[in-house]
Amino acid sequence: MAMLRKATPERLSAFSDGVFAVLITVLVLELRPPGLPTFKMLLLLWPTWLSYAVSYLFIAIVWINHHYLMRYAAAATPRLLWFNFAHLFSMSLLPFSTAWMAVSELAPQPVAFYAAVFFLVNATYTGLIWELIDRSTIGGVSSRVRRIMRFRSIATLCLFAMAAVVALKYPLVGLGICICCLIVYLRPDPPETGMAISEK
């Protein structure tokens, strides 16, 4: 309880930053050089490089969006702490799912599991949106922006679920759907939010 009382949004954000840094480190450590010192062998490892590149981009986008949401945290409430821990737990599955997908050379079931991890990460991110944006009484976030963020999170949640199912038959298509969903989150704030900030 004493630790909970000492928790602040700044400390929560710093702790989360540390977790993201560890995840990137673990992801890099999973990379293995080819058995023979030739570019041909290096090119044959393209499933590994693709898996690593997508996962690195995913961690970067999630970290940027996490920082964006944490700006709205007025206090580190127990509900926020649990939502954040759930979000970090889902992210912690990424190095394992990336390694499995790479070793299997993009086999259907590992790619489907990888897409399922994306679904779980997005589901917990939606929980953070609900806690920090939807339930909040903060000013500066219009109802239109709230609707856009809610729609984007639910739409991509459905697409990640579809990617997991599609990957069981067409793994590259399922992975492609995941990558397309990442593009939607390259900019964490909807256009109206950006305009509001620039006007201040």
C-alpha positions as CSV (number, residue, x, y, z in Angstrom):
1,M,0.0,0.0,0.0
2,A,2.9,2.4,0.8
3,M,4.3,1.7,-2.7
4,L,0.9,2.4,-4.2
5,R,0.7,5.8,-2.4
6,K,4.1,6.7,-3.8
7,A,3.2,5.9,-7.4
8,T,2.9,8.9,-9.7
9,P,2.2,9.2,-13.4
10,E,5.8,10.2,-13.9
11,R,7.2,7.1,-12.1
12,L,4.7,4.9,-13.9
13,S,5.8,6.2,-17.3
14,A,9.5,5.8,-16.3
15,F,8.9,2.2,-15.2
16,S,7.1,1.5,-18.5
17,D,10.0,3.0,-20.4
18,G,12.3,0.6,-18.7
19,V,10.2,-2.4,-19.7
20,F,10.1,-1.2,-23.3
21,A,13.9,-0.9,-23.3
22,V,14.3,-4.4,-21.9
23,L,11.9,-5.8,-24.6
24,I,14.0,-4.2,-27.4
25,T,17.1,-5.7,-25.8
26,V,15.6,-9.2,-25.6
27,L,14.4,-8.8,-29.2
28,V,18.0,-8.0,-30.4
29,L,19.5,-10.8,-28.4
30,E,17.2,-13.3,-30.3
31,L,19.0,-12.4,-33.6
32,R,21.5,-15.1,-34.7
33,P,24.1,-14.8,-37.5
34,P,23.9,-17.2,-40.4
35,G,25.8,-20.5,-40.2
36,L,28.0,-19.6,-43.2
37,P,29.8,-16.3,-43.8
38,T,28.0,-15.5,-47.1
39,F,25.5,-12.9,-48.1
40,K,23.4,-15.7,-49.7
41,M,23.0,-17.3,-46.2
42,L,22.2,-13.9,-44.8
43,L,19.4,-13.4,-47.4
44,L,18.0,-16.8,-46.6
45,L,17.3,-15.5,-43.1
46,W,14.8,-13.0,-44.4
47,P,11.9,-14.4,-42.2
48,T,14.0,-13.6,-39.2
49,W,14.8,-10.1,-40.4
50,L,11.2,-9.4,-41.3
51,S,10.0,-10.6,-38.0
52,Y,12.5,-8.5,-36.1
53,A,11.8,-5.4,-38.2
54,V,8.0,-5.6,-37.7
55,S,8.4,-6.3,-34.0
56,Y,10.8,-3.4,-33.5
57,L,8.5,-1.1,-35.3
58,F,5.6,-2.4,-33.2
59,I,7.5,-1.7,-30.0
60,A,8.4,1.8,-31.2
61,I,4.8,2.6,-32.1
62,V,3.4,1.2,-28.9
63,W,5.9,3.2,-26.8
64,I,5.0,6.5,-28.7
65,N,1.3,5.9,-28.2
66,H,1.8,4.9,-24.5
67,H,3.7,8.2,-23.9
68,Y,0.8,10.1,-25.7
69,L,-1.8,8.6,-23.4
70,M,0.2,9.0,-20.2
71,R,0.2,12.8,-20.7
72,Y,-3.5,12.6,-19.6
73,A,-2.8,10.8,-16.4
74,A,-3.6,13.0,-13.4
75,A,-2.8,10.3,-10.8
76,A,-1.6,6.8,-10.8
77,T,-4.8,5.2,-9.6
78,P,-5.0,1.4,-8.9
79,R,-7.1,0.9,-12.0
80,L,-4.6,2.7,-14.2
81,L,-1.7,0.7,-12.6
82,W,-3.5,-2.6,-13.4
83,F,-4.4,-1.5,-17.0
84,N,-0.7,-0.5,-17.5
85,F,0.6,-3.8,-16.1
86,A,-1.8,-5.7,-18.4
87,H,-0.5,-3.7,-21.3
88,L,3.1,-4.4,-20.4
89,F,2.4,-8.1,-19.9
90,S,0.9,-8.3,-23.4
91,M,4.0,-6.6,-24.8
92,S,6.3,-9.0,-22.9
93,L,4.9,-11.8,-25.1
94,L,6.3,-10.1,-28.3
95,P,10.0,-11.4,-28.1
96,F,8.8,-15.0,-27.7
97,S,6.2,-14.8,-30.5
98,T,8.7,-13.0,-32.7
99,A,11.3,-15.8,-32.2
100,W,8.8,-18.5,-32.8
101,M,7.6,-16.9,-36.0
102,A,11.1,-16.4,-37.2
103,V,12.4,-19.9,-36.4
104,S,9.3,-21.4,-38.1
105,E,10.0,-19.3,-41.2
106,L,6.5,-17.6,-41.0
107,A,4.6,-20.8,-40.6
108,P,0.8,-20.4,-40.2
109,Q,0.3,-21.1,-36.5
110,P,3.2,-19.0,-35.2
111,V,2.1,-16.1,-37.4
112,A,-1.5,-16.5,-36.0
113,F,-0.1,-16.5,-32.5
114,Y,1.9,-13.4,-33.3
115,A,-1.2,-11.6,-34.6
116,A,-3.0,-12.8,-31.4
117,V,-0.3,-11.0,-29.4
118,F,-1.0,-7.9,-31.4
119,F,-4.7,-8.3,-30.6
120,L,-3.9,-8.6,-26.9
121,V,-1.7,-5.5,-26.9
122,N,-4.3,-3.5,-28.7
123,A,-7.0,-4.7,-26.3
124,T,-5.0,-3.6,-23.3
125,Y,-4.3,-0.3,-25.0
126,T,-8.0,0.2,-25.5
127,G,-8.3,-0.3,-21.7
128,L,-5.8,2.5,-21.2
129,I,-7.8,4.8,-23.6
130,W,-11.0,4.0,-21.6
131,E,-9.2,4.8,-18.3
132,L,-7.3,7.9,-19.4
133,I,-9.5,9.4,-22.1
134,D,-13.1,8.1,-21.9
135,R,-13.5,8.2,-18.1
136,S,-11.5,11.3,-17.6
137,T,-12.9,14.8,-17.1
138,I,-9.9,16.5,-18.5
139,G,-10.3,19.4,-20.8
140,G,-8.8,19.8,-24.2
141,V,-10.1,16.5,-25.7
142,S,-13.2,17.0,-27.7
143,S,-15.9,14.4,-28.0
144,R,-15.0,14.1,-31.7
145,V,-11.4,13.2,-30.8
146,R,-12.6,10.7,-28.2
147,R,-14.8,9.1,-30.8
148,I,-12.0,8.8,-33.3
149,M,-9.7,7.2,-30.8
150,R,-12.4,4.8,-29.7
151,F,-13.2,3.9,-33.3
152,R,-9.6,3.4,-34.3
153,S,-8.9,1.1,-31.4
154,I,-12.0,-1.0,-31.9
155,A,-11.4,-1.2,-35.7
156,T,-7.8,-2.3,-35.4
157,L,-8.8,-4.7,-32.7
158,C,-11.2,-6.4,-35.2
159,L,-8.5,-6.4,-37.9
160,F,-5.9,-8.0,-35.6
161,A,-8.4,-10.7,-34.7
162,M,-9.1,-11.2,-38.5
163,A,-5.3,-11.3,-39.1
164,A,-4.9,-14.2,-36.6
165,V,-7.6,-16.2,-38.3
166,V,-6.4,-15.4,-41.8
167,A,-2.8,-16.3,-40.9
168,L,-3.9,-19.9,-40.2
169,K,-4.4,-20.3,-44.0
170,Y,-2.4,-17.4,-45.5
171,P,0.4,-16.4,-43.0
172,L,1.9,-13.6,-45.1
173,V,-1.6,-12.0,-45.6
174,G,-2.2,-12.1,-41.9
175,L,1.2,-10.5,-41.2
176,G,0.4,-7.9,-43.8
177,I,-2.8,-7.0,-42.1
178,C,-0.9,-6.5,-38.8
179,I,1.6,-4.2,-40.6
180,C,-1.3,-2.1,-42.1
181,C,-2.8,-1.7,-38.7
182,L,0.5,-0.4,-37.3
183,I,0.5,2.4,-39.9
184,V,-2.8,3.7,-38.4
185,Y,-0.9,4.3,-35.1
186,L,2.1,6.0,-36.6
187,R,0.5,9.3,-35.4
188,P,-0.9,8.7,-31.9
189,D,-3.1,11.8,-31.8
190,P,-6.0,12.3,-34.2
191,P,-5.7,15.4,-36.6
192,E,-7.9,17.6,-34.4
193,T,-5.8,17.0,-31.4
194,G,-2.7,18.1,-33.3
195,M,-4.4,21.3,-34.5
196,A,-5.5,22.1,-31.0
197,I,-2.0,21.8,-29.6
198,S,-0.5,23.9,-32.4
199,E,-3.0,26.7,-31.8
200,K,-1.9,27.1,-28.1
